[in-house]
Amino acid sequence: MTATAAASAVVPEPAAAVAPEPDGAPDGLWPTTARRTADGSLAVGGVDLRDLAREHGTPAYVVDEADLRGRARTFADAFAAAFAPDRGLAGAEVYYAGKAFLTVAVAGWVHEEGLRLDVATGGELAVAVRAGVPGPALALHGNNKSDAELRAALTHRVGRVVVDSLPEIGRVADLAAAAGVRAPVMVRVTTGVHAGGHEFIATAHEDQKFGLSLAAGAAAEAVAAVLARPELELVGLHSHIGSQILDLAGFEVAARAVLGLRAQVAEQTGYLMPEVDLGGGYGIRYTGAESAPPTPARVATALADVVRRACADLGTPPPRVSVEPGRAVAGPAGLTLYTVGTVKDVRLDDGGARRYVSVDGGMSDNIRPALYGAEYTAALAGRASAADPVTARVVGKHCESGDVVVRHVALPADVADGDLLAVPATGAYGRSMASNYNAMPRPPVLAVRDGRVRVLVRRETVEDLLALDLG
Ligand SMILES: *Cc1c(COP(=O)(O)O)cnc(C)c1O
């Protein structure tokens, strides 16, 4: 291909957007307490991020405690109100999906604000237990739980084990018998609904590792297997349809499917399961360009309407409902603070230019752009700038060209070595998915509130990494 032909094939990228400024809105991009100081620096929780960086270094995960607690409380209140018995429903429970972001302090916060907690491994369970969250307020998930994890769940009297396969049902029952307890279980059902972003798809086939297929009859078989074991108490059915869901329509299809199975089991066996879990996945803003995410109140009323109508159609009393938001609780409350290093201009095939802005972290502290093509935005955190915006790409310091933090953003043309850069909406699936790629120590988790910084997780050191390496 000639150079001209290659160039003519290039579609110019849309203009890069400047990150919206903090506005205190709960459905905004930044933590709700984020503000610009009089001289243009970014402050969160009353802490100027320049001071935070000076004292604790970068990269750092910064979490707005008041914001995260407020989101947890808002979910608890919204679901309690929408599913109240005086609205013809049987109540609701909100479980925080701990895999989004879990530290001992965070587990304690969400518990104090009225949420229960989902864990997916023995490690997450240990964090919740260390935080003092009572076992009955916990749910254990996972498609491949070990005997040790199941035993730990039974020892701590976890409120529900969400079983994910037929063999697991027998294992949980045997372990419960050995422990002399009755294990509360939910059956994870796959409804064929898969959602994420703006749309959902509904298919009859299930080609994924989670859950038991409703269409193929595996879910009904699992329910029968649970009912056949006296060591197990069948709490209900569970459905999780995806993540970063902005359009709630997929939940209606999935909810009708699980409520239908619940009614069918009641008809055949006389046992009406008391509960249905509709999973999590409520979307948030990552760049400010996406459509407004549904508020907890809107999610709660929409799901309440669906459950009320579906149960009326089926002629069954409504179940207690639970949901499992992760990112919608933790995501917007967190940001990552970096320091800019190398700045490099690259000429593009369409004649334009891109400024590559390298920061002191990257795919080890946020794998989502590389893993899912996730989009973020970024803004100067240490100062204001009146310089014209330039098209930029924020990249990390790892040995991969896919080590991108923000693919496409407009930054002030005077962005330079030493500038602080903040990437919002990294509170979920940032720290929890972090790695030590390139022997990079993981950043600290710093909670800010009322003008004070509290180190929730300290910065890892190279010595920490070497301590694991026995030579
Ligand atoms: C990941 C997950 C969630 C939370 O998803 P978010 O997108 O963070 O809300 C809830 N339930 C289950 C079973 C999950 O796997």
The ligand as a MOL file (V3000), in Angstrom:
LIG
                    3D

  0  0  0     0  0            999 V3000
M  V30 BEGIN CTAB
M  V30 COUNTS 15 15 0 0 0
M  V30 BEGIN ATOM
M  V30 1 C -19.6850 -8.0650 39.4220 0
M  V30 2 C -20.9480 -8.4820 40.0410 0
M  V30 3 C -21.7870 -7.5290 40.6170 0
M  V30 4 C -21.5060 -6.0540 40.5900 0
M  V30 5 O -21.3810 -5.5170 39.3210 0
M  V30 6 P -21.2510 -3.9330 39.1510 0
M  V30 7 O -21.1630 -3.7340 37.6900 0
M  V30 8 O -19.9940 -3.5410 39.8560 0
M  V30 9 O -22.4480 -3.3380 39.7960 0
M  V30 10 C -22.9400 -7.9790 41.2330 0
M  V30 11 N -23.2580 -9.3010 41.2770 0
M  V30 12 C -22.4610 -10.2380 40.7410 0
M  V30 13 C -22.8540 -11.6640 40.8380 0
M  V30 14 C -21.2870 -9.8660 40.0990 0
M  V30 15 O -20.5080 -10.8050 39.5610 0
M  V30 END ATOM
M  V30 BEGIN BOND
M  V30 1 1 1 2
M  V30 2 1 2 3
M  V30 3 2 2 14
M  V30 4 1 3 4
M  V30 5 2 3 10
M  V30 6 1 4 5
M  V30 7 1 5 6
M  V30 8 2 6 7
M  V30 9 1 6 8
M  V30 10 1 6 9
M  V30 11 1 10 11
M  V30 12 2 11 12
M  V30 13 1 12 13
M  V30 14 1 12 14
M  V30 15 1 14 15
M  V30 END BOND
M  V30 END CTAB
M  END
